[in-house]
């Protein structure tokens, strides 16, 4: 849902909404309840995604994680000025890169906090 919000909505696309009953039941009421549950999950996800995107910590974490694509060879690759073989050659010539944390655990904890707050 974060991707949907960042793109400004669904546009002319949509979501693959699949609410098949996955058990032995073929009861029409079970299928109806499954659709309601699916729609509720999408709505909840949309509210949580909005909350995450409004968190001032997230842009700096994203920039830190993907900042190498904003300049130099990373930017050239993102702009399709370098292909994978060229990027491999650059990496081979540069040697081992510095180990820089992407802060994955912090990001996951922040997202989990937003999920938990939405459940209150």
Secondary structure, DSSP 4 states (H G I P E B T S, - for coil): -HHHHHTTS-TT----------SS---HHHHHHHHHHHHHHHHHHHHHHHHHHH-HHHHHHHHHHHGGGSSHHHHHHHTTSS-HHHHHHHHHHH-SPP-----HHHHHHHHHHHHHHHT-
